[in-house]
Amino acid sequence: MDWKQLVTKLGHHVPAGRVTTYSEVSLWGYGRANLNQPVRSLLRGAANHGHQQLTNRVVRVDGRLADLPEGSDQQRRQLIDEGIPFTIDGSVDFDRISPVTLG
């Protein structure tokens, strides 16, 4: 899998107002959950090629936002603008919205 395939998958399955997880991307792309380093590399490649809006829709399995070098403020603002609910501690509220499975 490369970042272009990931962008296509996210574009088709994770619309505005929805999120998926690193674990789900890993399971779809590599057949195993929790291969987070390769997933982070793919997401960074996609973001560097102008697809940050899609990559911002990928969060940790516990709902926390990505640990990006530039911080999580931009990701949080986008997700709030898209209607994603958050908990008091700042995580995506998976009690109110389920992450998308990529199958």
Residue, then its C-alpha position, 0 to 999 in steps of 0.5 A: m500500500d502507498w499513500k495514494q491508495l490510502v487517500t483513495k480509501l479515506g476519500h471513499h469511506v471516511p467523509a466529513g463528519r466521520v473518523t477512522t483509527y490508526s488501528e483500522v488503517s493498519l488492519w486494512g492496509y497490512g492485515r494487522a492492527n497496530l502497525n502504527q509507524p507505517v500508518r503514520s508514514l503513509l498519513r504524513g506522505a498523504a498530508n505532505h501531498g495536500h490531503q491533510q483534510l483526509t488524514n485529519r480524520v484518522v485518530r487513535v483507537d482511544g479517540r485521542l488526536a494525532d501526535l503531530p509535530e505541529g500539534s493537534d489544534q488544526q486537526r481538532r478545529q477541522l473535526i469540530d467544524e465537521g461536527i465530530p463530538f469530543t469528550i471533556d478530555g479532548s478525545v473524539d467521543f466514541d460513545r456518540i460516533s463510531p469510527v468507520t471500518l475500512g474493510 
